[in-house]
Amino acid sequence: EKFDHDVKAIEVYLQKFVGEYSPYLHFGLTSEDVNNLAYGRLLTRFMKEVYLPALGALIKSLVKLATRHTDSPMLARTHGQPASPTTFGKEIGLYAYRLARFLSRISHIRVSGKLNGAVGNFNALVAAYPDINWIKEVPIFIEELGLEPELFSTQILPYESYIDLFNNVASVNAILTNLCRDMWMYYSLGYISLESEKLQVGSSTMPHKVNPKGFENSEGNLKLANSLLHLYANELLVNRLQRDLSDSTIRRNFGVAMAHSILAYRRLSRELGHLTFNEKRAMEDLNNHGEVFSEALQTILRKEGVNEAYFKVLGKVKGRTYTLKQIESIARSVSPSPNVSKEFEAIVKEKYLGLAPQLARMMIEQTKQIINMNIND
């Protein structure tokens, strides 16, 4: 028999096994009542058992890396150019903290479910059993399935809870795409190195290569996942009158987007575990770009009341590169005050990190608290 209808085919098949109860199989329902509850349960279970643990493991990898390097100085870069110093731990800790906040949001999203018939009005159920309080009883049943009851709908479930979930996952993936790119650039700068098995091949023709392909692979998976997640968000809210099937094929691909996300999370966790921060290289770069301390110099001069302090410093450093010793010499040339020189030299000695180490530790601690509150180890 060919029904060209999956739910009806399953209904007819199952009637062979339920005997006297066969008239009540799929009783008073539309196929969408079955499908939306099934998708809701699958998605809820996946998020709890697979997604949140995978994201949590990735965040923990970032926390471990950040903890090791809360005090490890390096040049920050704005517009790709050397900027005021930071620490590697602070930058990694920020990623962990941002992701943890999204993990918390996602863990509190409840997927909705509905069971109210062909156009959302309980028509068939009321026709068969008018004395039952369907508005009261159906939400209880949906709650027992672990879903958020949705009383008001057409034939299809309003997809707002799905969109909320997918948009948050897409935001996580966007943050991680940024992480992949940053790590790729840190690798290019020589700030990080990656472990490689003795016979692992980086290039089919250049034997010396150790490519950051883990980050590149993850970036590709994240982009692919987000192309679908954004599609879901744009299309699932659009429906003709009380029902059309344009969402059916889209829903069948929920697993594709989520699977590519998980592939990226697991690959990133592995890469972060094999990563080494090259403190010597980062410090060498910082020592060779003393011009980034000019921000501190012009600020100190302004505090001391020096007229046009910013422009005096700008005239000395704009577009030029200096070592730390050279920038200290420039500081003495723009202000004869021994107080300025002494204060500036102390800042240079401490690498002008501001509160980066303290902020890193704060973010790490708050991230740990969020993870412990939202994931059961």
GIRAZI-V265719 format. One record per residue. RES is the residue in one letter. SS is DSSP state (A for helix, B for strand, O for the rest). Layout:
RES,SS + RES,SS
//
This chain:
E,O + K,O + F,O + D,O + H,O + D,A + V,A + K,A + A,A + I,A + E,A + V,A + Y,A + L,A + Q,A + K,A + F,A + V,O + G,A + E,A + Y,A + S,A + P,A + Y,A + L,O + H,O + F,O + G,O + L,O + T,O + S,A + E,A + D,A + V,A + N,A + N,A + L,A + A,A + Y,A + G,A + R,A + L,A + L,A + T,A + R,A + F,A + M,A + K,A + E,A + V,A + Y,A + L,A + P,A + A,A + L,A + G,A + A,A + L,A + I,A + K,A + S,A + L,A + V,A + K,A + L,A + A,A + T,A + R,A + H,O + T,O + D,O + S,O + P,B + M,B + L,B + A,B + R,B + T,B + H,O + G,O + Q,B + P,B + A,B + S,B + P,B + T,B + T,B + F,A + G,A + K,A + E,A + I,A + G,A + L,A + Y,A + A,A + Y,A + R,A + L,A + A,A + R,A + F,A + L,A + S,A + R,A + I,A + S,A + H,O + I,O + R,O + V,O + S,B + G,B + K,O + L,O + N,O + G,O + A,O + V,O + G,O + N,O + F,O + N,A + A,A + L,A + V,A + A,A + A,A + Y,O + P,O + D,O + I,O + N,O + W,A + I,A + K,A + E,A + V,A + P,A + I,A + F,A + I,A + E,A + E,A + L,O + G,O + L,O + E,B + P,B + E,O + L,O + F,O + S,O + T,O + Q,O + I,O + L,O + P,O + Y,O + E,A + S,A + Y,A + I,A + D,A + L,A + F,A + N,A + N,A + V,A + A,A + S,A + V,A + N,A + A,A + I,A + L,A + T,A + N,A + L,A + C,A + R,A + D,A + M,A + W,A + M,A + Y,A + Y,A + S,A + L,A + G,O + Y,O + I,B + S,B + L,B + E,O + S,O + E,O + K,O + L,O + Q,O + V,O + G,O + S,O + S,O + T,O + M,O + P,O + H,O + K,O + V,O + N,O + P,O + K,A + G,A + F,A + E,A + N,A + S,A + E,A + G,A + N,A + L,A + K,A + L,A + A,A + N,A + S,A + L,A + L,A + H,A + L,A + Y,A + A,A + N,A + E,A + L,O + L,O + V,O + N,O + R,O + L,O + Q,O + R,O + D,O + L,O + S,A + D,A + S,A + T,A + I,A + R,A + R,O + N,O + F,A + G,A + V,A + A,A + M,A + A,A + H,A + S,A + I,A + L,A + A,A + Y,A + R,A + R,A + L,A + S,A + R,A + E,A + L,A + G,A + H,O + L,B + T,B + F,B + N,O + E,A + K,A + R,A + A,A + M,A + E,A + D,A + L,A + N,A + N,O + H,O + G,A + E,A + V,A + F,A + S,A + E,A + A,A + L,A + Q,A + T,A + I,A + L,A + R,A + K,A + E,O + G,O + V,O + N,O + E,O + A,A + Y,A + F,A + K,A + V,A + L,A + G,A + K,A + V,A + K,O + G,O + R,O + T,O + Y,O + T,O + L,A + K,A + Q,A + I,A + E,A + S,A + I,A + A,A + R,A + S,A + V,A + S,O + P,O + S,O + P,A + N,A + V,A + S,A + K,A + E,A + F,A + E,A + A,A + I,A + V,A + K,A + E,O + K,O + Y,O + L,O + G,O + L,O + A,A + P,A + Q,A + L,A + A,A + R,A + M,A + M,A + I,A + E,A + Q,A + T,A + K,A + Q,A + I,A + I,A + N,A + M,A + N,A + I,O + N,O + D,O
//
